[in-house]
Amino acid sequence: MVRVVLATHNAHKAREFQQLLGGEVPGLEIVAYDGPEPVEDGVSFAENALIKARAAAAHTGLPALADDSGICVDVMGGAPGIFSARWAGSHGDASANLRLLLDQLADVPDANRGAHFTATLALLTPGGEPTVVEGVWPGSIAREPRGENGHGYDPIFVPAGGDRTGAQLTAEEKNAESHRARALAAIIPALRELAALS
């Protein structure tokens, strides 16, 4: 059994990662982080994920996994990007963030509303080099929120090739194709290697 701390205080997220990874990596136990919140002052998703992973590893002495994610709009040069969670000013006000982004894109034609979600995962093992992977979910920005299943920007994000928003997809559909699902698939080999060594 190998225990890996997930650099989040969100117990629900730790359980979600356990469900998504546990079947793929035998002997893996994902545990939530209970230490101090680090200052995320990186200028990229990868830098912020590594900041969180280093803090969790230092506090617990365990291998640490951290993620950083956000939505990137083409016509805005990739913004909100790393500022996705606090785009409207205060951290975690999802409805204000979503409304501000829609207002900023109000005059942008449908053909120019391309966007993607990015999720970056960083795995830090004692004495090892960090493993950093990225998952990208391409799509576009809808004109109005639709759907009840998602959170954050899901209600205005339409995945490429479809006409439903992320918030109109079932949990199973989202877990099969989302940015986080793609990043998790990419980190599995490193986690299997870690489990095999323990």
N, C-alpha and C positions, 0 to 999 in steps of 0.2 A: 504493500500500500504506500503510495506517495501522496503526501498532502501538499497542496499548492494553495497559497493565499491569493484570493482575488482582491485587487486593490479597490474595494468599494465598501462603503458602510451599508449598502443596500442588500439586506439578506435575501430579498426576492431575486435580485440579479445573481447572487451566488448560487441559489437553487436552480435558476434558469441555466447557468453555465454548467452546473453539475448534470442536469438532464441532457443538455446538448452534447457534452463531452464524455460523460461517464460510460455510455455505451460504446464509444469509439476507443477509449483508452482504459483497458481493464486495470483495476487497482488504483484509479485516480480519485482523490477526494478533494473537492474544491471547498475551501473555508473562507468565510467573510473576514474582512480586515477590521480591527477594532482600535487602531492607533490614530495618531494625529493626522489631520488633513494636510497634505503638502500644498505648497503654492504652485499652481500650474502656470508657470511663466514661460513655457516653451513657445516657439513660433511655428510649430507644426504639430500635427496629430502624433507623429512618432516621438517627438521630444516630450510632449505632455504624458504620453503613455509610459515612457521610460521614467519620468519624474515620479509618477504614481507607483510604478513597479519597484523602483529603488527604495522609496519610503516604506512600502509594505514589507519588502525583504529585510531591510535594516531593522524594522520594529519587531518582526516575528522570527527572523532567522530561517524562514522557509523560502523555497522557491516561490516567486511571485509572478502573477499574471495581471496585466492591466490593459484597459482599453480606453481609447479616446475616439470619439466619432462626431460627425456633424454633416450638415448639408452644404453643398458647394454649387453655386449657381453660375453658369457659364458667363452670362452677360454682366455679372457683377465681379468678374475676375476671380471666382472661386469663393467669394464671401457667401454667407456668414462664416463658413469654414470652422476654424477652432473657436470662434466666438458664437457658435450656434446656440448654446444654452443660455447665453446672456445677451442676445442680439438686441433686445429692447431695453436693456439696462440692468435689470435685476436677474440674478441667476435663477433659472428654473421656472420663469413665468412663460410657460409654453404657449398660452393663447396670445399673449402680447407679442411674443417673438414671431408667431405665425402671421398675425395680423399686420405687423410692421413689414414683413417680407412681401406679403401680398400687395400692400400699399406701394412699396418701392417698385414692384413689377407691374403696376396697374396699366401702364401705357406700352408695355412690351408685347409685341405680337406673338401669337402662339408659336410660330416657327423659331422664335429666339428665346424660348423659355426652357432650354435644356438645362439639366442639373443632374447631380449624382450625390448619393450618400456615400461617405467614406467611413470605414471602421479600421482602426489600426490597433493591433494587439502586440504587446511587448511581454516576452517571457524572460525572466531573470533567474538564473540558477546560481547557487553558491560557487564562486570561482570560475564561472563560465562566461562566455561572451553572450550578450543579450541576443535573443531572436526576435526580430520585428517583422510582422507581416501585415498586409493590407488587403481589405476587401472593398470592392467598389460596386455599387448598384446604380446603373445608369437609368435616367428617366427624364421627366420634365415637371414643371410646376403648373398645377391646375389654377383656374381662376377663382375658385371658391373651395372651402373645405368640404370634403365628403367622407362619410364613414364614421363608425364608432369604435372600431377595433384597435386602432393604433394610438400612439402618443407622440408628443413633439410635433414634428413636421409631417408625420405620416398622412394626415388628412388632405394635404395639398401636393403630395408627391405621387406622380403617376409613373410606375415602372415602365421602362421601354418595352414596346411590343404589346402593351395592354391598354385598357381604358378605365380600369379601376384604380383608385388611390391605394396607398399603403394601408390606410385605415379601413378599406373595404375588403382587404384580403383576410382570409382566415389565418389563425396563428400558424397552422401547418404550412399554408402557402408562403407566408412571410419567412418562416424558419427555413424553407427550402431555397430561397433565392436572395434574401436580404444581404446587405453589406456585412452585417455581423456574421451571418451564416457562412459567407465566403471567407471572411477572415478566420473564423474558427476552423474551417476545413483546412486552411493553409497552416495553422499552428499545430494541428494534430500530430504530424510526424515528430516534431520537437518534443511534444508531451509524451508520446509513446517511447521515445528514446530515454527521456527522463525516468519514466516508470520502469523501463527495463533495467536501468542502473540501480534502482533502489532495492 
